[in-house]
Amino acid sequence: MKDRDLSKAILVSLIGLLVIMSGSTAVSAQPAGPISNPRANHTFGEEIIFEADLEPGTEFTNAYLTFQTRGSNQSIVLPVELKVLSILQARVDLTNQNPMAAFSELEFWFTVVLPDGSKVQSEKVNYLFSDNRFTWQSITVEDHTKVSWVEGDLTLAQGVEDVIYQHRENFGRYLDLPYPDLIQIYIYPTVSAYQSALELSNIAWTAGHANPDQNTILMVIPTGFDQQLDIQRQIPHEIAHIRLASYLEGNSEVLPMWFNEGIASLAESFTAPEYWQILQNAYQKDNLIPLEDLCSSFPYYSDDAALAYAESESFVSYLETRYGKAGLQALLDAYKSGQTCQNGVLVALGSNLERLEADWFQATFNQGIVPRSVGAIIAWVILLVIVLAAPLVLVLISIEKKGGLNE
């Protein structure tokens, strides 16, 4: 029995050795491609340089670079030059236009056409197009949200962290949406820096931009008295856009704009206090925008866009008050299933958009229902009073102490 076991062990070992040898032979038999070490570097606002090493002596008739941003179906193809030391190189000039937003994730590769017409392609490489004009500080909240900023101290960081915790706790009151594995937020200190970080297609008056394809958010939050209030508004707003897109598996375009922006506004800790005044002014001048006109897009100009945001926030808030979380979830699911702007309301809520718009109009302007934005105004005023009163209180305390000493 022992000899038989020994023979089996030797046979198994020989078979294993043959498998290993055949595997290593197959790997070594694969020829190495002539293109190696694809890489990139960039100076934001100036240029991106893509390079790769070409095996010396390789003859070719043409060479080009292909790159695209993650989530995009459009590729950019550029000619490649052969530099000294057999380096393939392609340059993208960013001084006249920027074809992508800051912190876009790029995928690129090189292709060489050989004399016989066949093509050889390098490996595909991912590259982060960071905004390297600035030195960024960062924190990570619950391993799911990374926040980076340029100017500010731990007060800003703590305010951001608190708002993210609050959002994750409170947003479930409105909708049940997944939270992506990682959201990356980049906070710019000035409007000019923020606007220059976006691709040219973005509208100048926006203060935040969510990219659901890459789960990134760019926003501007200047330093100053309003900073913490801006944090409480803008961060939950943009995170809500990312979560909506995640729930819709990237197809956020199926949502009416008024619903998408209304839900994001509902997520804010403080709704913009000017919204109520904007609505009142439009109502008095009979300039309200029909909700049907806000299904596919918002106006381009800032005043009209502000009214569109104000109406969306007010209308979705009205729907939440009337139908609750279940109604908002049913409406979201109706749009996810492919319903149109008008049909989604009918399927989910049993009423057409025009009827609901009339009900909202009646409740908002004829019955005097106070929207959430007025509550934000009150909170804003209270905070302002506290800030302004603090020095006066200190002075009074100081006077009282001096009086006590004099006695």
C-alpha positions in Angstrom: 0.0 0.0 0.0 2.8 2.4 0.8 4.5 1.7 -2.6 1.2 2.4 -4.4 0.7 5.6 -2.5 4.3 6.7 -3.2 3.7 6.0 -6.9 0.5 8.1 -6.9 2.3 11.0 -5.2 5.2 10.9 -7.8 2.6 10.8 -10.7 0.7 13.8 -9.2 3.9 15.7 -8.8 5.0 15.1 -12.4 1.6 16.1 -13.7 1.8 19.3 -11.7 5.2 20.1 -12.9 4.1 19.6 -16.5 1.2 21.9 -16.0 3.5 24.6 -14.6 6.0 24.2 -17.4 3.3 24.3 -20.1 1.8 27.5 -18.4 5.1 29.3 -18.2 5.9 28.3 -21.8 2.6 29.8 -23.0 3.3 33.1 -21.2 6.8 33.4 -22.4 5.7 32.6 -26.0 3.5 35.7 -26.1 5.5 38.4 -27.9 5.9 41.7 -26.1 4.2 44.6 -27.9 6.4 47.4 -29.3 4.6 50.1 -27.2 5.3 50.2 -23.5 5.0 52.5 -20.5 2.1 54.7 -21.6 2.0 57.8 -19.3 0.8 61.3 -19.0 1.4 64.6 -17.2 -0.3 68.0 -17.3 -0.2 71.6 -16.3 -3.8 72.6 -15.7 -5.0 75.3 -18.1 -1.9 74.8 -20.3 -1.3 71.4 -21.7 -1.5 67.6 -21.3 1.4 65.5 -22.6 0.9 61.9 -23.4 3.9 59.6 -23.9 4.8 56.0 -24.5 8.0 54.1 -25.3 8.3 52.5 -28.8 10.6 49.6 -29.3 13.7 50.9 -31.2 13.7 49.9 -34.8 10.0 49.5 -35.1 8.8 50.6 -38.5 5.3 52.1 -38.8 3.3 54.2 -41.2 1.1 56.0 -38.7 0.6 56.5 -35.0 -2.1 58.1 -33.0 -3.4 58.6 -29.4 -7.0 58.0 -28.3 -8.4 59.3 -25.0 -11.8 59.8 -23.5 -13.3 60.8 -20.1 -14.8 58.1 -18.0 -18.5 57.8 -18.7 -18.3 59.5 -22.1 -19.0 57.7 -25.4 -16.9 60.3 -27.3 -13.3 59.7 -27.9 -10.6 62.3 -29.0 -8.0 61.0 -31.5 -4.8 62.9 -32.0 -1.7 62.4 -34.2 1.5 61.2 -32.4 5.0 62.4 -33.0 8.1 60.2 -32.7 10.6 62.0 -30.4 14.2 61.1 -29.6 14.9 57.9 -27.7 11.9 56.3 -29.5 9.3 58.2 -27.5 5.8 58.5 -28.9 4.3 61.9 -27.8 1.0 63.7 -28.2 0.2 67.1 -26.8 -3.2 68.7 -26.0 -3.2 72.5 -25.9 -5.5 73.7 -23.1 -4.8 77.4 -23.5 -7.7 78.1 -25.9 -10.2 75.6 -24.6 -10.6 72.9 -22.0 -12.3 69.8 -23.3 -12.9 68.4 -19.8 -13.6 69.4 -16.3 -11.0 69.3 -13.5 -10.7 66.0 -11.8 -12.1 64.1 -14.8 -10.8 60.5 -15.0 -9.3 59.9 -18.4 -8.6 56.6 -20.2 -6.0 56.7 -23.0 -4.0 54.4 -25.3 -1.6 54.6 -28.2 -2.0 52.8 -31.6 0.7 52.2 -34.2 -0.1 51.1 -37.8 2.6 48.8 -39.1 3.7 48.7 -42.7 1.5 45.6 -43.5 -1.6 47.6 -42.4 -2.0 45.8 -39.1 -2.4 47.8 -35.9 -0.7 47.4 -32.5 -2.3 49.0 -29.5 -0.8 49.8 -26.1 -2.5 48.9 -22.8 -5.2 51.3 -21.7 -4.2 53.6 -18.9 -6.4 55.6 -16.4 -5.3 59.1 -15.5 -6.7 61.7 -13.2 -6.9 65.2 -14.7 -6.4 67.0 -11.4 -6.5 70.7 -10.9 -2.8 71.0 -9.9 -2.9 74.8 -9.8 -3.6 74.5 -6.0 -2.4 72.6 -3.0 -5.4 70.6 -1.7 -6.3 69.6 1.9 -8.5 66.6 2.3 -10.6 64.6 4.8 -12.5 61.4 4.3 -15.9 60.9 6.0 -17.0 57.4 6.8 -14.9 56.0 4.0 -17.6 57.1 1.5 -17.0 60.8 1.0 -13.6 62.4 0.3 -13.7 66.2 0.6 -10.8 68.4 -0.7 -10.5 72.2 -0.3 -8.0 74.9 -1.0 -8.5 77.6 1.6 -9.8 77.1 5.1 -8.9 75.5 8.4 -10.4 72.8 10.6 -13.5 74.8 11.1 -14.4 74.3 7.4 -13.5 70.6 7.6 -15.6 70.1 10.7 -18.6 71.9 9.1 -18.4 69.8 6.0 -18.1 66.6 8.0 -21.1 67.5 10.2 -23.2 68.3 7.1 -22.4 65.0 5.4 -23.4 63.1 8.6 -26.6 65.1 8.8 -27.4 64.4 5.2 -26.9 60.7 5.5 -29.2 60.6 8.5 -31.9 63.0 7.3 -32.3 62.4 3.5 -34.0 59.1 4.1 -37.1 61.1 5.2 -37.7 61.9 1.5 -36.3 59.0 -0.5 -34.5 55.7 -0.2 -31.5 56.0 -2.4 -28.2 54.2 -2.4 -25.0 56.0 -1.3 -22.1 55.4 -3.7 -19.0 53.7 -2.5 -17.1 56.9 -2.9 -18.1 60.5 -3.6 -15.3 63.1 -4.1 -16.0 66.7 -3.4 -13.7 69.6 -4.4 -14.3 73.0 -2.9 -12.9 76.1 -4.7 -12.4 79.4 -2.8 -13.4 81.8 -5.6 -15.9 81.9 -8.4 -13.3 82.5 -11.0 -11.2 79.5 -9.9 -14.3 77.3 -9.9 -15.5 78.5 -13.3 -12.1 77.9 -14.9 -12.1 74.3 -13.5 -15.3 73.4 -15.5 -15.5 72.5 -19.1 -16.8 75.3 -21.4 -20.3 73.9 -21.7 -21.1 74.7 -18.1 -23.2 77.8 -17.4 -21.3 80.5 -15.5 -23.9 81.2 -12.8 -23.9 77.7 -11.3 -22.2 77.3 -7.9 -21.9 73.6 -7.9 -21.5 70.8 -10.5 -22.1 67.1 -10.0 -20.7 64.6 -12.4 -22.6 61.3 -11.8 -20.4 59.4 -14.2 -17.4 59.8 -11.9 -19.2 60.6 -8.6 -17.3 63.9 -8.4 -18.6 67.3 -7.2 -17.0 70.6 -7.9 -18.3 73.7 -6.0 -17.4 77.2 -4.9 -17.7 78.1 -1.2 -15.9 81.4 -0.5 -14.6 82.2 3.0 -16.6 84.6 5.0 -19.7 84.8 7.2 -21.9 82.8 4.8 -19.5 79.9 4.5 -21.1 77.5 6.9 -24.6 78.3 5.5 -23.2 77.6 2.0 -21.8 74.3 3.2 -25.2 73.3 4.6 -26.9 74.1 1.3 -24.6 73.2 -1.4 -23.0 69.9 -0.2 -26.3 68.1 0.4 -27.8 69.5 -2.8 -25.0 68.1 -5.0 -24.8 64.8 -3.1 -28.5 64.3 -3.8 -27.8 64.7 -7.5 -25.2 61.9 -7.3 -27.5 59.7 -5.3 -30.4 60.2 -7.7 -28.1 59.3 -10.7 -26.8 56.2 -8.9 -30.4 55.0 -8.2 -31.2 55.6 -11.9 -28.0 53.7 -12.9 -26.6 56.8 -14.5 -29.7 57.7 -16.5 -30.6 60.9 -14.6 -31.7 62.5 -17.9 -35.0 60.6 -17.5 -35.9 62.9 -14.6 -37.7 66.1 -15.3 -35.4 69.0 -14.3 -38.0 70.4 -11.9 -38.0 67.0 -10.0 -34.2 66.6 -10.1 -33.5 70.1 -8.8 -36.5 70.1 -6.5 -35.3 66.9 -4.7 -31.8 68.3 -4.5 -33.2 71.5 -3.0 -35.3 69.5 -0.5 -32.1 67.8 0.6 -30.5 71.1 1.6 -30.3 72.0 5.3 -31.2 75.5 4.4 -33.0 76.4 1.3 -31.9 79.6 -0.4 -33.7 82.3 1.5 -34.2 84.5 -1.6 -36.4 81.8 -3.2 -39.6 83.0 -1.5 -39.1 86.6 -2.6 -38.3 85.4 -6.1 -41.6 83.5 -6.2 -43.6 86.4 -4.8 -42.1 88.8 -7.4 -42.9 86.4 -10.2 -46.4 85.8 -8.9 -47.1 89.6 -8.7 -45.8 90.2 -12.2 -47.5 87.0 -13.6 -44.1 85.7 -14.7 -44.1 82.2 -13.2 -42.7 79.6 -15.5 -45.1 76.7 -16.4 -43.7 73.5 -14.9 -44.1 71.8 -18.3 -41.4 74.2 -19.6 -39.1 73.0 -16.8 -39.3 69.3 -17.8 -36.3 69.0 -20.0 -34.1 72.1 -19.2 -33.8 75.3 -17.2 -33.4 78.8 -18.6 -30.0 79.9 -19.5 -30.0 83.4 -17.9 -29.4 83.7 -14.2 -32.6 85.5 -13.2 -34.9 83.1 -15.0 -32.8 80.1 -13.7 -33.2 81.3 -10.1 -36.9 81.4 -10.6 -36.8 77.9 -12.1 -34.9 76.7 -9.0 -37.4 78.5 -6.7 -40.4 76.9 -8.4 -38.9 73.5 -8.4 -38.1 73.6 -4.7 -41.5 74.9 -3.8 -43.4 72.4 -6.0 -41.5 69.3 -4.9 -41.8 70.5 -1.3 -45.6 70.8 -1.8 -45.7 67.2 -3.3 -43.8 65.9 -0.3 -46.2 67.6 2.1 -49.2 66.3 0.2 -48.1 62.7 -0.7 -45.2 62.1 1.7 -42.1 60.0 1.1 -44.1 57.2 -0.6 -45.4 59.7 -3.2 -41.9 61.0 -4.0 -40.6 57.4 -4.2 -43.4 56.3 -6.5 -42.8 59.4 -8.7 -39.1 58.6 -8.9 -39.8 55.0 -9.8 -42.3 56.0 -12.5 -39.6 58.1 -14.2 -37.0 55.3 -13.7 -39.4 53.0 -15.6 -39.4 55.4 -18.6 -42.5 57.5 -18.0 -42.5 61.0 -19.5 -42.6 64.1 -17.5 -46.4 64.4 -17.6 -47.2 60.6 -17.5 -45.0 60.0 -14.6 -47.1 62.3 -12.4 -50.2 60.7 -13.6 -49.0 57.1 -13.0 -47.5 57.8 -9.6 -49.8 60.3 -8.1 -53.1 59.8 -10.0 -53.2 63.4 -11.2 -51.9 65.2 -14.2 -49.2 67.8 -14.0 -51.5 70.8 -14.9 -53.9 69.9 -12.0 -51.1 69.5 -9.5 -49.5 72.7 -10.6 -52.9 74.5 -10.1 -53.2 72.9 -6.6 -49.6 74.0 -5.8 -50.3 77.5 -7.0 -53.5 77.7 -4.9 -51.7 76.4 -1.8 -48.6 78.6 -2.2 -50.0 82.0 -3.3 -53.7 82.0 -2.3 -53.6 80.2 1.0 -50.4 81.7 2.3 -48.5 78.5 3.0 -45.0 79.5 4.2 -42.3 77.5 2.3 -39.2 76.1 3.8 -37.1 78.9 2.5 -38.8 81.4 4.9 -37.7 79.2 7.7 -34.2 79.5 6.4 -34.5 83.3 6.4 -35.5 83.2 10.1 -32.6 80.9 10.9 -30.3 83.1 9.0 -31.5 86.2 10.8 -31.2 84.5 14.2 -27.6 83.5 13.4 -26.8 87.0 12.3 -28.2 88.4 15.5 -26.1 86.0 17.6 -22.9 86.9 15.7 -23.5 90.7 16.0 -24.7 90.4 19.6 -21.6 88.5 20.8 -19.2 91.5 20.9 -21.9 93.5 22.8 -22.3 90.8 25.4 -18.6 90.7 25.9 -18.4 94.4 26.4 -21.3 94.3 28.9 -19.6 91.5 30.8 -16.3 93.5 30.9 -18.1 96.6 32.2 -19.8 94.6 34.9 -16.5 93.0 36.0 -14.9 96.5 36.2 -17.8 97.8 38.2 -17.4 94.9 40.6 -13.7 95.6 41.0 -14.4 99.3 41.7 -16.8 98.5 44.4 
